[in-house]
Amino acid sequence: MLITTTNVIEGKQVTQYHGLVSGEAIMGANIFKDIFASIRDIVGGRSQAYEQELQKAKQIAIDEMIAKAQGMGANAVIGVDIDYESISMGSSNMLMVAASGTAVTYK
């Protein structure tokens, strides 16, 4: 499955547009990671715990988008956009990643 942020596939012809596909992932970061990340933020370091959770969420969202495109009979998703959001729910933080694009068939 070809995934691209561009709206065209250079050297290829899009023969069918199947429609919009998207995938979402919301991941909770546990309290120990939250505390560690807060300490890192205070001393100016990077938060590896959050980076790992963000990478996992991104991959889940992309995989879900791909599965939906395959279900439509597409062999590519073009114009892909990935959005990131941090959601606070009381004392816990959630990481949300949404991936969306247009499912197409190309040759």
URCORBEL-V488132 format. One record per residue. N is the residue number from 1. SS is DSSP state (alpha for helix, beta for strand, coil for the rest). OMEGA is omega in whole degrees, -180 to 180 (NA if undefined). D_LAST is the distance of its C-alpha to the last C-alpha in Angstrom with 2 decimals. Layout:
n=N ss=SS omega=OMEGA d_last=D_LAST
n=N ss=SS omega=OMEGA d_last=D_LAST
This chain:
n=1 ss=coil omega=178 d_last=12.47
n=2 ss=beta omega=178 d_last=11.61
n=3 ss=beta omega=-179 d_last=14.46
n=4 ss=coil omega=177 d_last=15.19
n=5 ss=coil omega=180 d_last=18.04
n=6 ss=coil omega=-180 d_last=16.37
n=7 ss=coil omega=177 d_last=15.09
n=8 ss=coil omega=175 d_last=12.15
n=9 ss=coil omega=-174 d_last=9.75
n=10 ss=coil omega=178 d_last=11.13
n=11 ss=coil omega=-180 d_last=9.37
n=12 ss=coil omega=180 d_last=5.90
n=13 ss=coil omega=174 d_last=5.63
n=14 ss=beta omega=-177 d_last=6.64
n=15 ss=beta omega=180 d_last=6.99
n=16 ss=beta omega=174 d_last=9.78
n=17 ss=beta omega=-177 d_last=12.46
n=18 ss=beta omega=179 d_last=14.49
n=19 ss=beta omega=-178 d_last=17.32
n=20 ss=beta omega=173 d_last=19.40
n=21 ss=beta omega=179 d_last=19.82
n=22 ss=beta omega=176 d_last=22.66
n=23 ss=beta omega=-179 d_last=24.70
n=24 ss=beta omega=175 d_last=28.30
n=25 ss=beta omega=175 d_last=30.85
n=26 ss=beta omega=-176 d_last=34.54
n=27 ss=beta omega=175 d_last=36.52
n=28 ss=beta omega=175 d_last=40.28
n=29 ss=coil omega=-175 d_last=41.95
n=30 ss=coil omega=-172 d_last=45.17
n=31 ss=alpha omega=180 d_last=48.56
n=32 ss=alpha omega=176 d_last=49.09
n=33 ss=alpha omega=178 d_last=45.85
n=34 ss=alpha omega=-180 d_last=46.86
n=35 ss=alpha omega=180 d_last=50.27
n=36 ss=alpha omega=180 d_last=48.95
n=37 ss=alpha omega=179 d_last=46.38
n=38 ss=alpha omega=179 d_last=49.22
n=39 ss=alpha omega=179 d_last=51.34
n=40 ss=alpha omega=-180 d_last=48.55
n=41 ss=alpha omega=-180 d_last=48.06
n=42 ss=alpha omega=-178 d_last=51.80
n=43 ss=alpha omega=173 d_last=52.00
n=44 ss=coil omega=180 d_last=48.82
n=45 ss=coil omega=175 d_last=46.59
n=46 ss=coil omega=179 d_last=43.04
n=47 ss=coil omega=-179 d_last=42.62
n=48 ss=alpha omega=-180 d_last=40.73
n=49 ss=alpha omega=179 d_last=41.14
n=50 ss=alpha omega=179 d_last=39.33
n=51 ss=alpha omega=179 d_last=36.62
n=52 ss=alpha omega=179 d_last=35.92
n=53 ss=alpha omega=180 d_last=35.91
n=54 ss=alpha omega=178 d_last=33.56
n=55 ss=alpha omega=178 d_last=31.08
n=56 ss=alpha omega=-179 d_last=31.33
n=57 ss=alpha omega=179 d_last=30.85
n=58 ss=alpha omega=-179 d_last=27.77
n=59 ss=alpha omega=178 d_last=26.13
n=60 ss=alpha omega=-180 d_last=27.17
n=61 ss=alpha omega=179 d_last=25.75
n=62 ss=alpha omega=179 d_last=22.32
n=63 ss=alpha omega=179 d_last=22.33
n=64 ss=alpha omega=178 d_last=23.36
n=65 ss=alpha omega=179 d_last=20.61
n=66 ss=alpha omega=-180 d_last=17.97
n=67 ss=alpha omega=179 d_last=19.79
n=68 ss=alpha omega=179 d_last=19.72
n=69 ss=alpha omega=178 d_last=15.97
n=70 ss=alpha omega=178 d_last=15.52
n=71 ss=alpha omega=178 d_last=18.17
n=72 ss=coil omega=-179 d_last=16.23
n=73 ss=coil omega=-179 d_last=13.27
n=74 ss=coil omega=173 d_last=11.05
n=75 ss=coil omega=176 d_last=9.17
n=76 ss=beta omega=171 d_last=10.18
n=77 ss=beta omega=-178 d_last=13.28
n=78 ss=beta omega=178 d_last=13.75
n=79 ss=beta omega=-176 d_last=17.20
n=80 ss=beta omega=177 d_last=18.97
n=81 ss=beta omega=179 d_last=22.75
n=82 ss=beta omega=-180 d_last=25.32
n=83 ss=beta omega=-180 d_last=28.88
n=84 ss=beta omega=180 d_last=32.00
n=85 ss=beta omega=174 d_last=35.33
n=86 ss=beta omega=-178 d_last=38.70
n=87 ss=beta omega=176 d_last=40.62
n=88 ss=beta omega=178 d_last=44.35
n=89 ss=beta omega=-177 d_last=45.98
n=90 ss=coil omega=-178 d_last=49.66
n=91 ss=coil omega=-179 d_last=50.18
n=92 ss=beta omega=178 d_last=46.70
n=93 ss=beta omega=177 d_last=43.52
n=94 ss=beta omega=176 d_last=40.01
n=95 ss=beta omega=179 d_last=36.77
n=96 ss=beta omega=175 d_last=33.86
n=97 ss=beta omega=177 d_last=30.24
n=98 ss=beta omega=177 d_last=27.62
n=99 ss=beta omega=179 d_last=23.87
n=100 ss=beta omega=180 d_last=21.74
n=101 ss=beta omega=-180 d_last=18.40
n=102 ss=beta omega=178 d_last=15.84
n=103 ss=beta omega=-179 d_last=13.65
n=104 ss=beta omega=168 d_last=10.13
n=105 ss=beta omega=178 d_last=7.01
n=106 ss=beta omega=174 d_last=3.77
n=107 ss=coil omega=NA d_last=0.00
